[in-house]
Amino acid sequence: MSVAIENFVKAIYKNGKRDNNDTKPGNIAKELGISNAAATDMAKKLATKDLLNYEKYQPLQLTKKGTKMALLVIRKHRLWEALLFKMFDMSLHDIHREAELLEHQTSDFLANKISEYLGNPKFDPHGDPIPNSNGEITTKDTSVQLSNVQEGKSYIISRLMSDDKEFFDFCALNGLKYGNTLVVSKQFSNNKMTQILINNNTIVLNQDFTSIIYVNENH
C-alpha cells in the first residue's frame, strides 16, 4: 500500500481514539495537511478496497481490514521509536519524526526482527502500546490524565501523548519521562493547573500539559 493510504488509515484510527473522536473527512484532511476534497476522494477509494466505511457527511469508520492495517503501521512506527531511543538515546521528538519516515519502508519481517532484538516490548518510549504482529493491542490501558488525579498521592508516568518538540524538551529538562515517579502536591481546579514534585523539584503545569501526560497510581 502507498504511504498516503497508510497515513490515511492511521489518522482515522488515532483520531478515533482521541477524546473528541472526530473522524470526519474534514478533520482527517486537517490532520494530514490535505484538502477536504482530497480526503473525501481518498475515503471513497479506500471504501472500494474494504478498508473503511464511507457515508456522506458521516465520520469515517475503519473496517476490520483497515484497522489491522493501521495497527501494523503503528507497530512499525513504535518499534522504530523504541530501537532509535535505545541505540542512539535520541529525543522523544526526534524518534517520532524519524519513525514517521521509516514505518512505511519496513516489512513485517523486519518489524518482527526489531521486536525480537528489543525483547518484544509492550510499550514504546512515549508509553504508547506496541501492537503485536497480528495487529492487536494486548495490553490494558489503566492510565488517567494527570489533570484528573487526586492530590497528595504518588504516580508513575505511563504515557506522553504528543509529538510537539517544545513539550518533549520541557519533559526532558524536568525528568518527566515514561516510568518516572511524581507526587501530585496540589490540584488548582479553578485555574486548571497541577503542582507536582519530581526529582526533588516542584513544578506547576497547566492543562495543556496535564491533559497529555498520563499516569498510573504508584502502589
DRENKE-784978 format. One line per 3 residues: number of its first residue (from 0); their letters; for each residue x, y, z of N, C-alpha, C. Coordinates in steps of 0.001 Angstrom, whole numbers, plus 524288, in hexadecimal, padded with zeros to 5 digits. Atoms other than C-alpha are relative to their C-alpha. Layout:
BEGIN
NUM) A) X Y Z X Y Z X Y Z; ...
# end
This chain:
BEGIN
0) MSV) 8034D 7FB4F 80000 80000 80000 80000 8036E 804E0 80000; 7FCFA 7FB27 80059 80457 80DEB 7FD84 80063 802A3 80550; 7FF43 7FCEE 7FB34 80948 81723 8080A 7FB08 8030F 80135
3) AIE) 804B2 7FCCD 7FF34 7FD31 81FA8 80604 7FB94 7FCC4 8025D; 8042B 8035D 7FDF2 7F3F3 81447 8088B 80128 7FE7D 805A2; 7FE97 80182 7FAA4 7FB69 80FC2 8148C 7FF43 80484 803CC
6) NFV) 800B2 7FB73 7FC9A 7FB81 81D83 81A2E 7FA40 80142 800D4; 80597 7FECD 7FFAA 7ED01 81F13 8175E 7FD4D 7FC68 803EF; 80294 80397 7FC5A 7E8A8 812C8 81E80 8022A 800B7 8058D
9) KAI) 7FDB0 7FF0F 7FAD1 7F228 815B5 82993 7FD84 804CA 80290; 80267 7FB3A 7FDE5 7EC6E 82363 82B29 7FA6E 7FEF7 801E1; 80557 80153 7FE5B 7DE98 81DE8 82BC5 80026 7FCFA 80525
12) YKN) 7FFA1 80327 7FB3F 7E29D 813EF 835FC 8016B 80368 804B3; 7FE24 7FCDC 7FB94 7E9E8 81DB5 83E8F 7FBF7 8041E 80194; 80404 7FC25 7FEB5 7DF51 8282C 83D90 7FB63 7FD70 802BC
15) GKR) 80448 802D1 7FD89 7D530 81DFA 8413B 800FC 7FEB4 805AB; 7FE8D 80136 7FA9E 7DC92 81B73 84DD8 8006B 804DE 80367; 7FF92 7FB2A 7FCF6 7DD33 829BC 851E2 7FACD 8016A 8027E
18) DNN) 804AD 7FE8C 7FD0C 7D38C 8303F 85AF4 7FB9E 801FD 7FC86; 80426 7FDCB 80352 7CC63 8378D 85025 7FDE9 7FC06 7FC11; 801BB 80450 80357 7CB85 82B06 847F3 7FE08 801EE 7FAB0
21) DTK) 801C2 7FD9B 804DE 7CA73 8333C 83B89 802DE 7FDA1 7FB52; 7FD9A 80270 8049C 7CD0B 82B18 82F6A 7FD4D 801AD 7FAF3; 80257 7FE04 804DC 7C56F 83336 8259A 8045D 80174 7FC34
24) PGN) 7FBED 7FEEF 803E1 7CCDA 83539 818CB 802B5 80549 800AE; 7FDAE 7FAD3 7FF4E 7CEEE 843BF 81BBD 8041D 80015 8043E; 7FC3B 80033 7FBB6 7D5E5 840BF 82872 804D2 7FCCC 7FE82
27) IAK) 7FB9B 80332 801E2 7DE38 83623 8222D 8034B 80335 7FC2A; 7FD3E 7FC98 803BA 7E1A4 83FD6 81762 80383 803D9 802E3; 7FCFC 7FC42 7FCDF 7E615 849C5 82182 804BA 7FD52 80279
30) ELG) 7FBD5 8030C 7FD7E 7EE23 83F59 82879 80476 7FEDD 7FC36; 7FC16 8019D 803E2 7F51F 83B70 81BEC 801F6 80484 7FC97; 7FE5A 7FB83 8031E 7F65E 8490A 81602 7FE73 7FF97 7FA4C
33) ISN) 801FC 8006C 8055F 7EE2D 845E8 809FC 7FAB4 802B7 7FFB2; 8050A 7FD5D 8009F 7E1CE 84BE7 8045B 7FB89 7FC60 80189; 804A0 80317 7FEB0 7D44D 84781 8087F 7FE64 7FC83 7FB73
36) AAA) 80179 80305 804AA 7D1AB 8432B 7FA8C 80389 7FB3D 7FF55; 7FC43 80454 80079 7DE01 83AD2 7FA68 7FED1 7FBC8 8040E; 8014F 803C2 7FBE2 7DA08 8347C 8074B 7FB1D 7FCEE 7FE9B
39) TDM) 804D7 802A5 8019C 7CC74 83177 80225 80112 7FC23 7FB99; 7FE9C 80381 8044F 7D216 82BB9 7F59D 802DA 7FB23 80201; 7FD0E 80468 7FDD0 7DB85 82344 7FD6D 7FC56 7FC57 802FD
42) AKK) 803B0 8032A 7FD02 7D07E 81EB4 8065D 7FCB3 7FC98 7FC5B; 80329 80303 803C5 7C83F 81A8A 7FAB7 8033C 7FB9F 7FD98; 7FC79 803DB 80257 7D3EC 8137F 7F4BF 800F7 7FB72 803C5
45) LAT) 7FECD 80410 7FC27 7D700 80C23 80151 7FB2D 7FCD3 80179; 804D7 802EC 7FF16 7C8C0 80863 80303 7FF77 7FB92 7FC06; 80040 8041A 80409 7C9BD 800C9 7F639 803F3 7FBA7 8010F
48) KDL) 7FC17 803F6 7FE98 7D590 7F99E 7FBE8 7FEAF 7FD54 8052A; 801D1 80246 7FB0C 7CDBE 7F5D5 80815 80387 80172 80499; 7FCC7 7FE26 7FBAD 7D6BB 7FDE1 810D9 7FCEE 80384 803B8
51) LNY) 80341 7FCB9 7FCA9 7CC2C 80701 815F1 7FA78 8003D 7FDDF; 8056F 7FF17 8019A 7BDB2 80A0F 81584 7FF46 805D4 7FF2B; 800C0 7FA77 80148 7BA2B 816D4 80EDF 7FA44 80135 7FF3B
54) EKY) 8053D 7FDDE 800C6 7AD68 81E2F 81023 80076 805E4 7FFF3; 7FFA1 7FA4F 80088 7ABD4 82C40 80BE8 7FE8B 802B8 80525; 800C0 7FCC8 7FB4A 7ACEF 835F3 81753 8008B 7FCF4 80524
57) QPL) 7FF85 8032D 7FB45 7AF6C 82AD0 820E9 805BE 7FEFB 80156; 7FAA4 8016C 7FE90 7BBC0 82758 828B0 801BA 7FB14 7FD1B; 7FDDF 8048E 802AF 7C4A5 81D88 8220B 800FC 7FBA5 803F1
60) QLT) 7FF36 8047F 7FC8B 7C50C 80FFE 827F8 80335 7FBE5 7FD29; 7FCC1 80405 80252 7CFCC 80640 8253F 7FD56 7FAB1 80061; 801BD 8056B 7FFC2 7CC1D 7F859 821DF 803F9 7FCE9 80334
63) KKG) 7FC48 80368 7FD4E 7D2C6 7ECEC 82887 8052F 7FFF0 7FD1C; 7FB52 80003 80350 7DC5B 7EC9F 81D27 802FA 8052A 80084; 7FD94 7FAD3 7FF85 7DEE5 7FB4D 81E32 8027B 800D1 80556
66) TKM) 7FDE5 7FF8F 7FAB3 7E0DB 7FAAA 82CE7 80513 7FCFA 80083; 7FB3D 80328 7FFB9 7EACE 7EFCE 82B7A 8047B 802B2 7FD25; 7FBEF 7FD25 802D7 7F237 7F7AA 82135 8021F 80482 8034D
69) ALL) 7FE5D 7FB84 7FCD4 7F274 803AE 82A02 8036D 7FE35 8048A; 7FD12 801DC 7FB6D 7F741 7FBD6 835AF 8054C 7FDB6 7FE89; 7FAE8 8020B 801AC 80210 7F532 82DF8 803BE 80477 7FE99
72) VIR) 7FCC3 7FB62 80104 806F7 8028C 82961 801BF 80268 80532; 7FEC7 7FDE9 7FAD0 8064E 80768 83777 80406 7FC86 802C2; 7FC2F 803A4 7FDB9 80DAD 7FB23 83BCB 8057C 80145 7FE18
75) KHR) 7FAD7 7FEDB 80240 818E8 7FE3E 8327A 8020D 8053D 80204; 7FE83 7FAD4 7FE0E 818F6 80C79 836AB 8021F 7FFA1 80594; 7FE89 80024 7FA78 819B0 8095B 84529 804B8 7FC80 800F9
78) LWE) 7FB45 80333 7FF8A 823D4 7FE9D 84372 804D0 80323 7FE66; 7FBA1 7FCAE 80196 82C93 80824 83C25 8013D 803F9 80442; 7FF10 7FC4F 7FBBE 82AAF 81209 84706 8030F 7FD64 8046D
81) ALL) 7FD5F 802CE 7FBC8 82ECB 807ED 85112 805AB 7FECC 7FE9D; 7FAB0 80150 801AB 83AA9 803E5 84917 8037F 804D5 7FFD2; 7FCEB 7FB2C 8006A 83F52 811C6 84636 80134 80244 80564
84) FKM) 7FF40 7FDFA 7FAB6 83D7D 815AE 85462 8042E 7FCD4 802DD; 7FC45 80362 7FD5E 84537 809F8 85931 8057B 80096 7FDC2; 7FADE 8000A 8027D 85045 80AA6 84F48 802BA 8054A 80009
87) FDM) 7FD9D 7FAD7 800B2 85259 81940 84DF4 7FE84 803F4 80430; 801C5 7FC7D 7FBDA 84BA5 81F25 859F4 7FE09 8052D 7FDBD; 80232 7FB5C 8028A 844A2 82886 850C4 7FB68 8021E 8032F
90) SLH) 80463 7FD9B 7FD39 83A60 83206 855E0 7FAE3 7FD83 7FE33; 80512 8023B 80158 82C20 82DD0 855F0 7FDB8 80288 7FB20; 801D8 7FD61 804BE 82932 837E8 84B87 802CC 7FDD4 7FB2F
93) DIH) 7FCF2 801D8 80477 83427 83338 8429F 7FEAD 7FA65 7FE7F; 80147 80567 80161 830BD 824D5 843AC 7FAAC 7FFB1 7FD56; 80524 7FFE7 80284 822AF 82807 8400D 8007F 801BB 7FA51
96) REA) 7FF52 7FDE9 80552 826D8 82FF0 83431 80279 7FBEC 7FC61; 7FD5C 803E8 8033E 83008 82555 82F2E 7FC91 7FB33 7FF1F; 8036A 80494 80083 82659 81A6C 831D3 7FB9D 800EF 7FC1E
99) ELL) 803FE 7FEB0 803DF 81C44 8219D 82989 801D7 7FE9B 7FA78; 7FDC9 80145 80523 8255C 81F77 81DF2 800FF 7FA26 7FF78; 7FE55 80576 80041 82A30 811D1 82133 7FB75 7FC21 7FFF4
102) EHQ) 8045F 803AB 7FF7E 81CF1 80BB0 8241A 7FE0D 7FE02 7FABE; 8021D 80170 80525 8192F 80B8F 815B8 803C0 7FCB1 7FCC4; 7FC06 802E4 802F4 825D7 80525 8112A 8015D 7FAD2 8029B
105) TSD) 7FEA2 8047C 7FCC2 8257E 7F9F6 81AE2 7FC67 7FB5C 7FEE7; 8030F 804C6 800E0 82125 7EC24 817AE 7FE46 7FDB7 8053B; 801A6 802B3 7FB3A 819DC 7E3CA 8217D 80484 7FCB8 80223
108) FLA) 7FB88 8032E 7FE74 825EE 7DB09 821AD 803D9 80336 8033C; 7FC4C 7FCB2 7FD2E 82EDD 7E63A 825C9 7FDB7 801E0 8052A; 8028A 7FE4B 7FB26 824F5 7EB2A 82FCB 80062 7FBBF 8042E
111) NKI) 7FFA4 80459 7FC49 824DF 7DDBA 83614 80590 7FF49 80202; 7FA87 80066 7FE64 833C2 7DD7C 83640 80168 80445 803F0; 7FF0E 7FBAC 7FC5B 83428 7EAD7 83CDF 7FD84 7FEC6 8054F
114) SEY) 802BC 80156 7FB31 82A2E 7E637 846D4 80307 7FBDE 80317; 7FCEE 8041F 7FD6C 83220 7D9F4 849CB 804FE 80242 80268; 7FB29 7FDA0 7FE21 83E98 7E1F3 84B2B 7FF17 8031D 8050A
117) LGN) 8013F 7FCB4 7FB7A 837F4 7EAF1 85504 7FD8C 7FCE5 8047D; 8027A 80328 7FBE9 8322B 7DF93 85CBB 7FA18 80055 7FFE4; 805AF 7FFA9 800C3 8246D 7E132 8572C 7FD5D 803BF 803DC
120) PKF) 80234 7FC2F 7FC50 8211E 7EDBE 85E8F 7FA28 800CD 7FF35; 805A6 7FEFE 80032 812F0 7F0CA 861C0 7FED0 805D1 7FF3E; 800E0 7FA5E 80052 814C7 7FF9E 861F4 804B8 802A6 7FD7D
123) DPH) 7FBB2 7FCF6 80232 81CCC 809B7 85A92 801D5 80404 8040C; 7FDF0 7FC4D 7FC10 824BA 8148D 8615C 7FC32 80450 8019F; 80402 7FC3B 7FE61 818B3 81D6B 86199 7FC12 7FD84 803C4
126) GDP) 803DC 802C2 7FCD7 8113D 812EA 868FB 7FB60 7FE19 7FCD4; 80434 801D7 8035C 8089C 80FD0 85D42 80085 7FA22 7FF21; 7FFB5 805AD 800B8 80510 8015E 85BA2 801C8 7FE8E 7FA81
129) IPN) 7FE28 801EC 8050E 80BD1 7F9E9 850B1 7FC92 7FB58 7FE72; 80334 80474 801C1 80248 7F13A 84918 80373 7FB45 7FECB; 7FD0B 804AC 8014B 80678 7E31E 84711 8000D 7FF18 7FA16
132) SNG) 7FF4F 800F3 8059A 80996 7DD01 839DB 7FAE0 7FECF 7FD32; 8052E 800CD 80258 7FB1C 7DA15 837AD 7FCD0 8050B 7FFC7; 802D2 7FB0C 7FFFB 7F799 7E86B 83908 7FC29 8005E 80480
135) EIT) 80366 7FFE5 7FB67 7F1E0 7E6E1 846AC 802DD 8029A 80489; 7FDDC 7FDC8 7FB34 7F410 7EEDE 852F9 7FE30 7FC86 8047C; 80153 803D6 7FBF4 7F49E 7E507 85E0B 8007B 80236 80588
138) TKD) 7FF65 7FDA3 7FAD4 7F7B2 7EE5F 86934 7FB1B 8030D 8017C; 8048B 7FD16 7FE1A 7ED2B 7F499 87195 801C7 80552 801F1; 7FE79 7FAB1 7FE7B 7EDF8 80356 87316 7FCC7 801BD 804B4
141) TSV) 802AB 7FE4B 7FB36 7EAA8 8075A 88107 801B0 80589 80188; 7FDE8 7FAD5 7FEAA 7F16A 81499 88080 7FBCE 80437 7FFAE; 80399 7FB8A 7FFFE 7EA7B 82187 88317 80321 80508 7FF37
144) QLS) 7FD6F 7FAF3 800D1 7ED7B 82F99 87FA9 801CA 80239 8053D; 7FDE3 7FDA1 7FB40 7F5EE 83696 8899B 7FC45 80417 80238; 803AD 7FBF7 7FE41 7EB89 84134 88A31 7FB81 7FDC3 8033F
147) NVQ) 8048A 8025E 7FD70 7E1AF 83774 88FAD 80144 7FCBA 804D5; 7FE93 8035D 7FB94 7E94B 830EA 89AAC 7FFA0 802F9 8052D; 80076 7FDBE 7FAC8 7E88D 83330 8A956 80531 80252 801CE
150) EGK) 7FB41 7FDBE 7FDC8 7F216 83C0E 8B036 801AF 7FCE8 804C9; 7FDE4 802A8 7FB6E 7FAED 836B6 8BAC3 80194 7FA62 7FF0A; 7FE9A 8056B 80135 7FDA0 829EE 8B3B3 8049B 7FFC4 7FC3B
153) SYI) 7FB86 800F3 8036F 80926 82428 8AC57 7FE2C 7FD20 7FB1D; 80193 8024A 80502 807EE 82085 89E00 804C8 7FEC4 7FCA4; 7FBEC 80165 803C0 81012 81A2E 89353 7FE51 801E1 7FA98
156) ISR) 8013E 7FE10 80542 81094 820BF 885FD 7FF96 7FB5C 7FC46; 800F3 80488 80356 80AB0 81727 87C61 7FF89 8015E 7FA3A; 800C0 7FE9D 80587 808C7 81EFA 86FEA 800BC 805DD 7FF3A
159) LMS) 7FF5B 7FA83 80185 80CE2 82BC7 86977 7FDC6 80088 7FA86; 802DD 8002A 804F3 80305 82E0E 85EA4 80090 8051A 7FCFF; 7FEF8 7FB45 802FF 80903 8386D 855EC 80420 7FEE0 7FBEB
162) DDK) 7FB8D 80032 8039B 81202 83A91 84A62 80277 80570 7FF83; 7FE1D 7FA9C 80003 81555 8489D 84DEE 8057D 8005A 80257; 7FA8B 7FFB3 7FE4F 823E2 84BA4 84F21 80098 802EF 80523
165) EFF) 7FF7B 7FCF0 7FB2E 8226E 85613 859A7 7FE1F 7FCEE 804C3; 80206 80331 7FBB1 81A4D 84CEA 86206 80416 7FBFE 801B1; 7FC27 80400 7FEAA 82494 84234 86145 80507 80265 80219
168) DFC) 7FB6E 7FD4C 7FDC8 82F9C 84BE6 863B2 7FF09 8014B 805BE; 8016E 7FEB7 7FA99 8287E 8505C 87001 80023 7FB14 80365; 80010 804ED 7FD11 8265A 84241 87441 80586 7FE1E 8012C
171) ALN) 7FA98 801C5 7FF54 834BC 83EF1 87238 802CB 80334 8042C; 7FD75 7FC87 7FC37 8391A 84ABA 87A3C 7FE2A 7FF09 80598; 80259 8006A 7FAD0 83017 84760 8858A 7FF11 7FA66 801D8
174) GLK) 80069 80569 7FE3A 83102 83896 88658 7FAB4 7FD7C 7FF26; 80520 80240 80139 8235B 83645 880F3 800B9 7FBEA 7FBBD; 7FE83 8043F 80385 826A2 82939 87ADF 7FCBC 7FB2F 8013C
177) YGN) 802F3 804D9 7FF51 81F16 81C97 878C9 8029C 7FC91 80425; 7FDFA 80359 7FBDA 8209D 8143C 88504 801C7 802E4 804D4; 7FE47 7FCFE 7FB71 824CA 81F59 88E09 7FB74 80109 803BF
180) TLV) 803EF 7FF32 7FBDD 81DB4 82227 89ACE 7FF84 805C7 8015A; 800FE 7FA9F 7FE43 81768 82EF8 89EF2 7FBD9 7FFEB 8043D; 80410 7FF51 7FC08 80EF0 833DA 8AA11 7FCC7 804C8 7FE87
183) VSK) 80378 7FB8B 80103 8031E 83C87 8A7A1 7FEFA 802B7 80534; 8007F 7FD4D 7FAFA 803F8 84672 8B289 7FB37 80390 80043; 80499 7FC90 7FFE4 7F8BE 84F47 8AE59 7FD57 80025 7FAA8
186) QFS) 8031A 7FF36 804B9 7EDCE 84FE1 8A44C 7FD29 8053D 80076; 802A6 7FAE9 8001D 7E9AC 85DD5 8A142 7FB8B 7FF9C 7FC0A; 80433 80157 803A4 7DC9F 859E5 89B5F 7FD92 804C3 7FD56
189) NNK) 80257 7FB54 8025F 7D752 867A6 8991A 80360 80231 7FB9F; 7FC5C 7FDEB 803E5 7E375 86BA7 8918D 8023C 7FBC0 7FC70; 7FE68 80472 80341 7E572 85E29 88B7D 805F4 7FF69 7FFC9
192) MTQ) 7FA5C 800AF 7FF91 7F357 85CD9 8905D 80128 7FBCD 80410; 7FE73 8043C 7FC7C 7FA77 851D7 89755 80594 800DF 801DA; 7FAC3 7FF81 7FDC4 80603 852FD 8A08C 8020E 7FA8F 80145
195) ILI) 7FDBC 80525 7FF0F 80F02 84739 8A0B5 80576 80081 8025D; 7FAAF 8006A 7FDFF 81B61 84319 8A79D 8029D 7FB7C 7FD20; 7FD29 80407 802D8 8252A 83BAB 89F32 805D8 8012B 80050
198) NNN) 7FA4B 7FF59 7FF6C 833C7 8397F 8A14C 8015A 80471 803C8; 7FF3D 7FBEF 7FBFF 832DE 84262 8AD5E 7FF09 80586 7FDFE; 8016C 7FAE4 80229 82DED 84D82 8A4BD 7FA17 80090 7FFE4
201) TIV) 80594 7FEDB 80050 8209E 853E6 8A5A2 7FEDD 802D1 7FAD3; 8016B 7FDC6 80514 81A47 856F3 89879 7FA1D 800C5 7FFDB; 80594 7FF21 800DD 80D16 85CE1 89520 7FEF5 7FF8B 7FA28
204) LNQ) 80145 80107 8057C 8071B 857F1 8886F 7FA7E 801E3 7FECA; 80548 7FE7B 80193 7FB9D 85D85 880FD 7FD4B 7FB74 7FD3F; 8031C 8044C 80221 7F0D7 85579 87ACD 801E5 7FE39 7FA9D
207) DFT) 7FDD8 80199 8050A 7F77F 8558B 86D7F 803B3 7FB60 800B0; 7FC58 80441 7FEE7 801A7 84C9D 873AE 7FD6B 7FB89 80303; 80236 80424 7FCB6 7F9B2 84558 87DEE 7FBF2 7FCB6 7FD20
210) SII) 803CD 80312 80303 7EFE7 840EE 8739F 802A7 7FC1A 7FC57; 7FD37 803A3 80377 7FA7B 839F1 86BB5 8042A 7FCD0 802E0; 7FCB0 8034F 7FCB5 80248 8343D 87703 7FC6B 7FC40 802E7
213) YVN) 80344 80401 7FD8D 7FC56 8276F 87B8C 80325 7FD19 80430; 7FD5A 8027C 7FB96 7FF75 82096 88850 7FCC5 7FB6C 8021F; 80296 80413 7FCE4 7FC5F 81498 89072 8018C 800D9 805AF
216) ENH) 7FEC0 7FF57 7FA70 7FB97 814D0 89F41 8046C 7FC66 80181; 7FB79 802EB 7FE31 8081C 81054 8A5B5 7FE99 7FD14 80500; 801A5 8031B 7FB76 80421 8053B 8AEBF 804C2 7FE11 80315
# end
